[in-house]
Amino acid sequence: MRINRINTKDVKNEIIDSIDLKLLDPLIKKYKGKKGNLIPLLQGAQNIFGYIPKAVFEKISEDTGLKINDMYGVATFYAQFRLNPVGKHIVRVCHGTACHVQGATAITDELISILGVKDGETTPDRIFTLESVACLGCCSLAPVMMIGDDTYGKLNKKKTTDVIKELKRKESLAAKAQLTQNVSKN
């Protein structure tokens, strides 16, 4: 199952304004003029920003001479690259054969309901991104999802809901702690 990774919506200005393109300078210096530098440059840029903003393509093109259309071609061909911001927690649901047979579609439907986003989308608070993937290599745990490096197997709707509720609870506690810390500084 292939998700649409190209969002036609404009990225909000506050996200664009927060991009410090100078962070790319060491990366560009490392790969400038080297053969086969396109993919490492895109991977490095994504590691820095979490996705590859339009301004990054422009800077890499200006500084290295790589063509923007070539970079976009590679970035849209390989599923590893993201052209839009993703959530703090990427929820990957396996839709391989074993997981599909064991009810992966119901798990994805439950996540769509809980998170309020479609497959391939990010929640407005940028906490969760939902993705369907071809295989996570955990067939004995079917149906399975991964959130970050954590694997959750033998899922049903209740287990799925419980995992997301717990993550939301932790995020809420972290946000409250951050707010308290900010208030005490002032």
Buried (B, 14 or more C-beta within 10 A) or exposed (E): BEEEBEBEEEBEEEBEEEBEBEEBEEBBEEBBEEEEBBBEBBBBBBEBBBBBBBBBBEBBBEBBEBEEEEBBEBBEEEEEBBBBBBBBBBBBBBBBEBBBEBBBBBBBBBBBEBBEBEBBBBBEEBBBBBBBBEEBEBBEBBBBBBBEEEBBBEBBBEBBBEBBEEBBEEBEEEEEEEEEEEEEEE
